[in-house]
């Protein structure tokens, strides 16, 4: 304790330096009582200072798979900036982009365990862990991107949030990931039969494997970082993703046919470990969500711009982009996928119907 702090304690505390009596014995007793009060005050102040330091969160670590300049990367950096600003430096996060802290499945487990505090995850790889989150991975469950936002902003979105929180991850905001479509190195896909025999990389989720199998293709789950080389060497014939990912990874260089099936419209979440979130005060939780939602608004705007630019870039690079006017054949082929999912998860039937019935 510095002298200035002691002085403040003595001057502003609830006691003052005693007036000593004439008796040596009395003098000694009063001095001892005074020193005892000073000691207690110093100890209490030190304890308060300690609480103040411990209450300040350590610098969190945030995971993101996307590269520099990608809408999510820009938005995640903005989130970190806003969080520090809004919390007065009490909450800070250092972002690690381009999957430098591991693959997405590994990072999901790290956030769930608290080894990482913050993550930006696609709901696809979260699906096998969180049944409610897996519902959005049913092929063609969303009519379009706007329909997805209406679902997530309603009761169905609340049910997905609650489900994720039970498994160690609290969604703070939703990021746009556009619509996923097929691309490959062999041919344009116009009808379900065109997928027959193709080896297609999918995210690690049984629903995606089931989707490709239902179309007659051979699903090949693998880490995202392995896809470019696998396409280049013919380990797989194709994959499925949105325009910005198809472009930013260079996949269009080795798989020149992009067929706009829009079979999956899966959002991404900016999320936090459940225990870390629950340890925050209500005020800090509010600040955290405000920063996350503001970053999401930025991400969605950047996404629209990037999606348009990416489509133009891959077409300029020689890729053949085709629309699929009639998707009914693809949708009909998904019946076994839905039947199996609902047989395995009968409790999720109301959620599926709620999404399908959302106007």
Secondary structure as the mmCIF struct_conf table of DSSP 4:
data_model
#
loop_
_struct_conf.conf_type_id
_struct_conf.id
_struct_conf.beg_label_comp_id
_struct_conf.beg_label_asym_id
_struct_conf.beg_label_seq_id
_struct_conf.end_label_comp_id
_struct_conf.end_label_asym_id
_struct_conf.end_label_seq_id
HELX_RH_AL_P HELX_RH_AL_P1 UNK A 3 UNK A 12
BEND BEND1 UNK A 13 UNK A 14
HELX_LH_PP_P HELX_LH_PP_P1 UNK A 17 UNK A 20
BEND BEND2 UNK A 22 UNK A 23
HELX_RH_AL_P HELX_RH_AL_P2 UNK A 24 UNK A 55
BEND BEND3 UNK A 56 UNK A 56
HELX_LH_PP_P HELX_LH_PP_P2 UNK A 57 UNK A 59
STRN STRN1 UNK A 60 UNK A 63
BEND BEND4 UNK A 66 UNK A 66
HELX_LH_PP_P HELX_LH_PP_P3 UNK A 67 UNK A 67
TURN_TY1_P TURN_TY1_P1 UNK A 68 UNK A 69
BEND BEND5 UNK A 70 UNK A 70
HELX_RH_AL_P HELX_RH_AL_P3 UNK A 71 UNK A 86
TURN_TY1_P TURN_TY1_P2 UNK A 87 UNK A 89
BEND BEND6 UNK A 90 UNK A 91
STRN STRN2 UNK A 93 UNK A 96
TURN_TY1_P TURN_TY1_P3 UNK A 98 UNK A 101
HELX_RH_AL_P HELX_RH_AL_P4 UNK A 104 UNK A 113
TURN_TY1_P TURN_TY1_P4 UNK A 114 UNK A 114
BEND BEND7 UNK A 115 UNK A 117
STRN STRN3 UNK A 118 UNK A 122
HELX_RH_AL_P HELX_RH_AL_P5 UNK A 123 UNK A 126
TURN_TY1_P TURN_TY1_P5 UNK A 127 UNK A 129
HELX_RH_AL_P HELX_RH_AL_P6 UNK A 131 UNK A 134
HELX_RH_3T_P HELX_RH_3T_P1 UNK A 135 UNK A 137
BEND BEND8 UNK A 138 UNK A 138
TURN_TY1_P TURN_TY1_P6 UNK A 139 UNK A 140
BEND BEND9 UNK A 142 UNK A 144
HELX_RH_AL_P HELX_RH_AL_P7 UNK A 145 UNK A 152
TURN_TY1_P TURN_TY1_P7 UNK A 153 UNK A 153
BEND BEND10 UNK A 154 UNK A 154
HELX_RH_AL_P HELX_RH_AL_P8 UNK A 155 UNK A 166
TURN_TY1_P TURN_TY1_P8 UNK A 167 UNK A 168
STRN STRN4 UNK A 169 UNK A 175
STRN STRN5 UNK A 180 UNK A 184
BEND BEND11 UNK A 185 UNK A 186
BEND BEND12 UNK A 191 UNK A 191
HELX_RH_3T_P HELX_RH_3T_P2 UNK A 192 UNK A 195
TURN_TY1_P TURN_TY1_P9 UNK A 196 UNK A 197
STRN STRN6 UNK A 199 UNK A 202
BEND BEND13 UNK A 204 UNK A 204
HELX_RH_AL_P HELX_RH_AL_P9 UNK A 206 UNK A 214
TURN_TY1_P TURN_TY1_P10 UNK A 215 UNK A 216
STRN STRN7 UNK A 218 UNK A 221
HELX_RH_3T_P HELX_RH_3T_P3 UNK A 224 UNK A 226
HELX_RH_AL_P HELX_RH_AL_P10 UNK A 227 UNK A 233
TURN_TY1_P TURN_TY1_P11 UNK A 234 UNK A 234
BEND BEND14 UNK A 235 UNK A 235
BEND BEND15 UNK A 237 UNK A 237
STRN STRN8 UNK A 238 UNK A 241
HELX_RH_AL_P HELX_RH_AL_P11 UNK A 243 UNK A 248
TURN_TY1_P TURN_TY1_P12 UNK A 249 UNK A 250
HELX_RH_3T_P HELX_RH_3T_P4 UNK A 251 UNK A 253
TURN_TY1_P TURN_TY1_P13 UNK A 254 UNK A 254
STRN STRN9 UNK A 257 UNK A 264
STRN STRN10 UNK A 268 UNK A 273
HELX_RH_AL_P HELX_RH_AL_P12 UNK A 274 UNK A 278
TURN_TY1_P TURN_TY1_P14 UNK A 279 UNK A 279
BEND BEND16 UNK A 280 UNK A 280
HELX_RH_AL_P HELX_RH_AL_P13 UNK A 282 UNK A 316
TURN_TY1_P TURN_TY1_P15 UNK A 317 UNK A 318
STRN STRN11 UNK A 320 UNK A 323
BEND BEND17 UNK A 325 UNK A 325
HELX_RH_AL_P HELX_RH_AL_P14 UNK A 328 UNK A 333
TURN_TY1_P TURN_TY1_P16 UNK A 334 UNK A 334
HELX_RH_AL_P HELX_RH_AL_P15 UNK A 335 UNK A 344
HELX_RH_3T_P HELX_RH_3T_P5 UNK A 346 UNK A 348
HELX_RH_AL_P HELX_RH_AL_P16 UNK A 349 UNK A 357
#
